[in-house]
């Protein structure tokens, strides 16, 4: 009997855990300030409760920051940490670094960024910003409509649940992409389905008889 390879094992775990889909990609942004801050402030945070409300507020309060030029103009006169209500100098620095690089490259809109990320040299250039790793580059692509697998702690945990050994970023990304192809799903949609499953709050233990409690969904 042939032993299933990593992609086959992951595909089986996806099907038995998440079903057959359809799996829809994550919501992107038409506002470049939100794209940049989503990428810069996202890492290892509770996204839905911590990051997403701040991004929606930024989008509403800084409508002129929908382009890189507009966002950069705002950054020249206002404190991003205050606007995001997020005291993290490192993450603010990442957002500034991404903004400066994109502005220098002539990238101004989400469509510009979508096309720009189609070239490996540009993806490599984005990695020169301190704090930007391969996951952030792939994640930014998904935020502007590309369909990629951005491997984070949730995708790693799901792969571990499938019995896969610890793999490097590109190796595990390739396994997810192959599994997506085997199952007939777009990589970005599959990635988001896995992320949502692993990021959901854990259900509380059932209360003792006579007690009260409510499971999280």
N, C-alpha and C positions, 0 to 999 in steps of 0.2 A: 504494500500500500504506500502510495506517495504521500509524504508529509506535506501538508499545506504550507505555502510560503507566507511571509509576513503580511503581504497585501491580502491574501485569501483569508488569513485568520482575522485580520482587522475588518474585512468586508463582512465576514460571518458575524462578528461581534456587533457591527453597526446594524445589520439587518435584524438580529435577534433583540437588540436593545432599543433601537430607534424606529424599526419598521422599514417600510419601503418608500417613505416620503409621500409627496414631493418635499424637498428641502429648499427653502428660499434663502437667498443671500441676506446678509445683514443690511440694514438701512444705511445708505451712504449719506453724503452731505453735498449740497450745492453751494455751501458757504466755506471758503477756504480757511477762514479763521477757525471754524469748527473742525475742519479736517486736520489742521496742524495741531490744534490743542487736543483733539481726540487721540492722535498718535503720541503726542508728547506727555500727556497726563495719564494715559491708560494703564501703564504697567502695574501689575499686582495690586490693583484697587478693586473695590466692589463697584463695578462699572455702573449698574443700573441706579444705585442709590447715591453714589459719590460723584461720578464723572458726568453721566448723561444729563442730569438736571442743570449742571453748570454749563454744559455745551449749549443746551437749548436757550438758556438765559443769555449767553454770549451772542448767539445767533440773533436773538430778538433785540438786544441792547446795542449791538454793534453791526447794524445792517450794512454799513459802508465797508466792513471788513470781509465782504463776500469774495473779494479778490485778494491776491497776495499783496498787491500794491496798497490796497485799502487797509489791510490788516497791519502791514508794516508801518503805515502812517499812524495808526492807532498806537502801536507799540512805542513809537517815538515820543508820544506825549502822555501815555497812560501806563499804569502798572498792571501787568497781566495777572500777577498774583492777586491783586485786589479785585480785578474784573472777574476772575475765576473763583474768588474766595477760597484760595488753595495755596497755603503757605509752603511751597516747595521750591527753593531756588534752583535746584537741579533740573526739575521738570520745566520751569520757566525758561531756563537756559536752553534746553532742548528745543522748545518751541521757537525761541529767537533764532537758534542756529538753523533750523529747518527753513524758517522764513527767509533768512538772509541768503541761504544757498539757492532757494527757488527763485528769489528775486534776481539774483545774479545770473541765473540760467534763463531768464525771460519767461518763466512759468508763472501764469497769473490766475488761471481759472481751473476748475476741476477737469475740464476737457483737456486743457494744456497738460496737466499733471498725468492724466490717463495716458496720453500719447508719449509723454516724456519718459514714463516708467517702462515703456516698451523697449527701451535700449539698455543693455546691460551696463554700459559705461555710466549712464545716469544713475542707475541703482547703486553702483559702486561709489559714485560721488556722494550719494545720500548717506552712505555708511561712514563718510568722513566726519559727519557731525557727531560730536561726543554724546554718547548715550543712545545712539541709533544703531540697533543691531539688525540682523536679517529678518527677525520677526516684525520689527517696526516697519521696515521697507515693504514687506508683503502686506502688512495690515493697512498701510497707507493706500496701497493699490486697491484693496477691497473697498476702502472708503470712497473711492472715485470710480467704482464700477468695474474694476478688473476682478477676475475670478481666480483667487489664489488661496493657498493653504498657509496661514500664518500660525506656526506652531508655538503654542504657549503652554503654560502649566496645565491647563484643562485638557488640551489635546494629548499632552504627554500622559496625564493620569488615565485618560480613556484608553490609550494604547497599552498602558500597563495592565489595565483591566482585561484587555484582550490577550494578555500573556506575551506581549512583545518585549524583547530585551531593550534595554536603554540604548537608543540610537542617537547619532548626531543630528543636528537640525536638518540638514539637507537630506540625510537618509530617511528620517521619519517623514519629512514633507513628501518625498518621492513615494513612500509607502501609502500615505493618505491619497495622493494623486492617483496611484494605481488602483487603490480600493474604490475611489470615486468612479474611475473608468469601468471597473468590473461591475459596479452597481448601476451605472448609467446616470450618475449625478454630476452636476457641475462641481468642481473643486470648492469654490467659495460657498456654495449652498450646503455641501456636506460639512465643511469646516464649521459653519455657523450652527448647524444642527447639533454637532458634537459639543461645541462651546456652550450653547444654551443648556444642554442636558447636564453638563458637569458644573456649570456656574449657578444652577438653580439652588436655592436654599435647601439645606437638608431638612427632611421632615422630622418633626419632634417625635420623641418616643410616645407611645400611647399612654394616656394618664392612668393612674391606678383607679380601681373601681371606686366610684363616688367622687372622683376628682373632676377638674375641668381642664380643658386644653384644646388647642386648635393647631392642626398640622399646617405647615407652610406649603405653598404650592409653587 
